Amino acid sequence: LTLQKSNRKVTYNNSNVALTGTEFSVLELLMRSKSKVISKDLLTEQALGRKLTPYDRSIDVHVSNIRKKLAASGASKELIINIRGSGYMLTSV
């Protein structure tokens, strides 16, 4: 999995992965802290530029979309895992 910040390009196994701007930002945050849990609060604040509100599922939707797009390029759906009650983590699967 590679991410090029200069042109906002993501590839997995040399296959381009088309992400939205927000999805790119979420993935970038997860990659910067690989193997560490990133809270939904932090992801929402840094990727979306706002506070997480009760019942807000937008980060969950963005992560789900990233997983689907990466899986279409051959990545495991376990590449990004949910840590219940804590947030998300990029694994090294």
N, C-alpha and C positions, 0 to 999 in steps of 0.2 A: 504494500500500500504506500503510494507516494502522493504527496501534496505539495504543489508549487504555489507559494503565496504570490509570487510576482505576476502570474497570469491566471491565478485562481483555478488551476487545473488539478484534477485528481485522477490517478490511474491505479488500477489493481491488476497485477499480472500483465502489465503492458497494454491493458484495455482501458480506454477513456471511460470515466464515470461522470455523467452529466448531473451536477448538483446545482440547486438554487443557491443564491447568495447566502441565505440563512443556513441551509444545510452545510455549505462549505464552512461557515463560521463555527457551527456546532462540531463538525468533524475536526476542525483545526484545534479547538479547545480540548477535545478528547485526545488528540494525538500529542499535544503538548504535555499532557499528564498521563501518558500511557501507563497502564496497570495501576492507576490510582483512581479512586472514586471521585467523580465530579458531581456536586449536588445539582439538583434541578434549579435551585435558586440561583446558583452561580451561572449555570448555562443560560438561563433566561435573562439574567442581567447582562451578561457579556455578549451573547449571541443575538438577543432580541432587543437589548437596550431598554429593558423595563423590568419592574419587579414581578415576581411570580405571585399570582393571586390564587385564592382558593378555587378549586375545581378547574384550574387552567391546565389543559392537556396539550398545549401547543408544542412543547419540547418533546413530549412522547410521540406526537405525530411526526415531527421532523426526524427524530431518531428512527422511527419505523420506516420512513421513506428512505433514509440513508441506508438502512439495513437491506431493504429491497433492491436498491440500485447497486449496492456492492455485491449482493448475492447474484444478481444478473450477470456480473462479471466473474463469478466463481468463488466469491468470498463466503466463508461460513457465516450463518446468521448469529453465531456465538462470538463474532468479532467484537460486537458492542453488546455488552450485557447490562441488564438492569439489576442493581443492588437494591432490593426492596427497602423502602423507607430512607434510602440514602441518595441515590442518583444513578448515574451511568458510568461504565468503565470500558475503555478500549483494551481488549485482551491481545495476546500475541498468538491466537489460534491461527 
